[in-house]
Amino acid sequence: MFILKRQDVEISSIQHPKREQPMPVLHYQGQTFRLISVFKASQEEEARALWRELTDNRGKACVLLEEPDRFTVWGKIRLEQLGSDTDEHSKTAIFVLGCILLLQAVHIDIEDFLGAKQASLFEKDIAEVLRQKQLPQASSLEAVKSLLKLDPLETASLPPWQENHIVIFLQELHKLGKTYFGNANFAHPVVDRLQDMPEAERSLFISWLIQSPMSKLWQ
């Protein structure tokens, strides 16, 4: 919808109705947008790809903000709707966080048990699989490396996946892990691999996992 510079917009923060911390909002021509994702200055292509995916393919009203040291993508909101639409957004973000922590755990296990060379090959293999599946912000080796280094508390940097992306990711991660280890033991028990998640979020992710088609793979 819009590609803007920092001087074109006003950025402030408001108290989130469902969380303790304030959330950044961008104001442009009487419209309000909330932060979806943050990219480094070197990730212009990824930022533009996400912006195009949201605007062209999903019909969302979004801003791509070009700043000297980074790119940010913002989605339009109506402040009066914020309280009602946040729960679903937050829930999906928790599921994405669970996926990233599982990815990090599998990568660590491969490095510990199979060595650094195999861990490097795994990075390339998972990047190629995610490229084929066209998962947003995960379809390049650089993107995968960023996910492997992602701090679980930096939720603003999570890829903007929907539930179908999450299911595809967990299927492919399990398939690839089984290829590397020769069995599925690496996938159990999931709870041990999610210790960096807050307890309430971990419980929510595991509850969803149990009820999802992934329950037979990740236990």
C-alpha positions in Angstrom: 0.0 0.0 0.0 2.6 2.5 1.1 6.4 2.7 1.0 7.4 5.5 3.3 10.4 7.2 4.9 10.8 8.0 8.6 10.1 11.7 8.0 6.7 10.8 6.4 5.2 9.3 9.5 4.7 9.7 13.2 5.6 6.8 15.5 4.4 6.6 19.1 3.4 3.9 21.6 0.2 3.0 23.2 -0.6 0.8 26.1 -1.7 -2.6 24.8 -5.1 -3.6 26.1 -4.1 -7.3 26.7 -0.5 -7.0 27.6 1.6 -5.1 30.2 4.1 -3.6 27.7 3.3 -0.7 25.4 3.2 -1.4 21.7 4.5 0.9 18.9 2.1 2.4 16.4 2.7 4.3 13.2 0.4 7.2 12.2 0.1 8.3 8.5 -2.6 10.5 7.0 -5.1 9.8 9.8 -4.5 6.0 9.7 -3.0 3.9 12.4 -0.7 0.8 11.8 0.9 -1.6 14.2 4.3 -3.2 13.9 4.3 -6.6 12.2 8.0 -7.3 11.5 11.5 -5.8 11.7 14.3 -6.4 9.1 18.0 -5.3 9.1 19.2 -2.8 6.6 20.7 -5.8 4.6 17.3 -7.5 4.4 15.6 -5.1 2.0 14.5 -7.9 -0.3 12.9 -9.9 2.5 11.1 -6.8 3.8 9.8 -6.0 0.4 8.7 -9.6 -0.2 6.7 -9.7 3.0 5.2 -6.3 2.2 4.1 -7.5 -1.3 2.8 -10.8 0.1 0.6 -8.9 2.6 -0.6 -6.2 0.2 -0.8 -8.0 -3.2 -1.7 -11.6 -2.1 -3.7 -11.0 1.1 -5.1 -7.6 0.4 -3.9 -6.1 3.6 -3.3 -2.4 4.1 0.4 -2.2 5.0 3.3 0.3 5.3 6.9 -0.6 4.4 9.0 1.9 6.3 12.5 2.6 5.1 14.8 3.7 7.8 18.6 4.2 7.7 19.4 1.1 9.7 16.4 -1.1 9.1 13.1 -1.8 7.3 9.8 -2.3 9.2 6.5 -3.6 8.0 3.3 -2.3 9.6 -0.3 -3.4 9.3 -3.3 -1.1 9.5 -5.5 -1.4 12.6 -8.5 0.4 14.1 -7.7 1.2 17.7 -11.2 0.3 18.9 -10.7 -3.2 17.4 -7.3 -3.8 19.0 -8.7 -5.5 22.1 -10.8 -7.9 20.1 -8.4 -8.9 17.4 -5.3 -9.3 19.5 -6.0 -12.6 21.1 -5.9 -14.5 17.8 -2.8 -12.7 16.7 -1.1 -13.4 20.0 -2.1 -17.0 19.9 -0.6 -17.5 16.4 2.6 -15.7 17.4 2.9 -18.2 20.4 2.6 -21.1 18.0 5.2 -19.6 15.7 7.5 -19.1 18.7 7.1 -22.8 19.6 8.1 -23.7 16.1 11.2 -21.6 16.2 12.3 -23.1 19.5 11.8 -26.6 18.1 13.9 -25.6 15.1 16.7 -24.3 17.4 16.5 -27.5 19.6 16.8 -29.8 16.6 19.7 -27.8 15.2 21.5 -27.9 18.6 21.0 -31.7 18.8 22.4 -32.2 15.3 25.5 -30.1 16.1 26.0 -31.9 19.5 25.5 -35.4 18.2 26.5 -35.3 14.5 28.9 -32.4 14.4 29.2 -28.8 13.0 29.4 -30.0 9.4 26.1 -31.8 9.6 24.5 -28.8 11.4 25.6 -26.6 8.5 24.1 -29.0 6.0 20.9 -29.1 8.0 20.6 -25.3 7.7 20.9 -25.5 4.0 18.4 -28.4 3.7 15.7 -26.7 5.9 16.2 -23.4 4.0 15.7 -25.2 0.7 12.5 -27.0 2.0 11.1 -23.8 3.3 11.9 -22.1 0.0 10.0 -24.7 -1.9 7.0 -24.4 0.5 7.2 -20.6 0.2 7.1 -19.9 3.9 7.3 -16.1 4.6 10.6 -14.8 6.0 12.1 -18.3 6.1 12.8 -19.1 2.4 16.6 -18.3 2.3 19.6 -19.6 4.2 20.1 -16.1 5.7 16.5 -16.1 7.0 17.0 -19.6 8.5 20.2 -18.5 10.2 18.3 -15.5 11.7 15.7 -17.8 13.1 18.3 -20.0 14.6 19.7 -17.0 16.4 16.4 -15.5 17.3 15.9 -14.5 21.0 12.6 -16.0 22.1 11.7 -12.7 23.8 12.0 -10.8 20.5 8.5 -11.6 19.3 8.4 -8.6 17.0 11.0 -10.5 14.8 8.9 -13.6 14.4 7.9 -14.5 10.9 4.2 -13.7 10.1 3.0 -17.3 9.6 -0.6 -18.4 9.7 -1.7 -21.8 11.0 -1.2 -23.5 7.7 2.4 -22.3 7.6 2.9 -23.6 11.1 1.6 -27.1 10.2 3.8 -27.2 7.0 6.9 -26.1 9.0 6.4 -28.8 11.7 5.8 -31.5 9.1 9.0 -30.6 7.2 11.1 -30.1 10.3 10.1 -33.6 11.6 10.7 -35.2 8.2 14.2 -33.6 8.0 15.1 -34.4 11.6 14.2 -38.0 11.0 16.4 -38.1 8.0 19.4 -36.8 10.0 18.9 -38.9 13.1 17.5 -42.0 11.5 14.6 -42.1 13.9 12.0 -39.9 15.5 13.3 -39.9 19.1 14.6 -36.3 18.6 10.9 -35.1 18.6 10.0 -36.4 22.1 9.3 -35.0 24.5 8.4 -31.6 23.1 8.0 -30.0 26.5 11.8 -30.4 27.2 12.5 -28.4 24.1 10.3 -25.4 25.0 11.9 -24.4 28.3 12.6 -20.9 27.1 8.8 -20.2 26.6 6.8 -18.8 29.5 4.8 -21.5 31.2 1.4 -20.2 30.0 2.5 -19.9 26.4 4.2 -23.3 26.5 0.9 -24.9 27.8 -1.1 -23.2 25.1 1.3 -24.4 22.3 1.3 -28.0 23.6 -2.5 -28.0 23.9 -2.8 -26.9 20.3 -0.2 -29.4 19.3 -2.1 -32.3 20.9 -5.2 -31.4 19.1 -3.5 -30.8 15.7 -2.5 -33.3 13.0 1.1 -32.8 14.3 0.3 -34.7 17.5 1.5 -38.0 16.1 4.9 -36.5 15.1 5.6 -34.2 18.0 4.7 -35.7 21.4 
